């Protein structure tokens, strides 16, 4: 049986936990807030640092509220790990975590809190979700770092009715269920898998279409339900507007849209460089590349490349005036940032969805002589510990 500890909880750590200490050992405690006194159940004591979950709150923080998600919590789904925190306090905590990571990993001092993407509240913001399936064919959400599923589908991130009719034992065990609510208000449900030893995973449209309609400004994308699109209903438009603002492009210039997905940023970069300029958008996803080629077909200045960013940059002979990067959670990393610095790109807009890798990347840029012109953090994933960070970096 797992042991329990009575702990006084300290500051928030990256990843959704807070830091406590027991007999000189660091204990990362989930479902707790700074300053609280809690009874915590130890879940992992194999490593140097222990991990635990708060199972009883002896002295609660004033920022604690009744959970905004009915399926999340210690023994529930891992979906909304900050659903027990006032949304305004959660934004402040996220800012503190990003600031700590920037100082530790990036050597950069910043203070602030996460900004709201829109003012429509912390619930019902997600427009795309992927469900796993149990051995008896029920769809569900994973428990935190566990193969076990919670088959109650009432996650607070989702708009009302988004998953109606998808519960019950109707799915092949091992399949994944992808659901999207598009910008025309239509629901699309696509099943992938299960994968077996004798055949590759199959894809089947259960409802709607394989591609969902997404809109940013006046432009329309048809994006596979299984491909990447910003999960928050307002994120694609917000980030697009910011990229257009931060790029500061002039007609005839060159811009690189790296990890470009369906080419949302390429569209606004093309507006900046005009017909006499050039935009290169690069991503490894074939589905995203097809969506980009279709949506941007009228923009002769845009080239869509399906390849790794590293290989694409290695083959580039012409310097970019601006590079925009939106890498996966692991970040861009040393090799790609070294290539950007070697290409002498003077202006970079870097977007990151994981605080530690974002902070590390900022440190890599500053190590090459780039200065941080602006840095903002957005609460693009309310009720969770996740954030989206945007940095503008320049080198004269």
Secondary structure, 3 states (H helix, E strand, C coil): CCCEEEEECCCECCCCEEEEEECCEEEEEECCCCCCEEEEEEEECCCCCEEEEEEEEEECCCCECCCCCCCECCCCECCCCCCCECHHHHHHHHHHHHHHHHHHHHCCCCCCCCEECCCCCCCCCECEEEEEECCCCEEEEECCCCCCEECCCCCCCECCCCCCCCCCECCCCCCEEEEEECCCCCEEEEEECCCCCCCCCCEEEEECCCEEEEEECCEEEEEECCCCCCCECCHHHHHHHHHHHHHCCCCCCEEEEECCCCCHHHHHHHHHHCCCCEEEEEECCHHHHHHHHHHCCCCCCEEEEECCHHHHHHCCCCCCCEEEEECCCCCCHHHHHHHHHHCCCCEEEEEECCHHHHHHHHHHHHHCCCEEEEEEEEECCCCCCCCEEEEEEECC
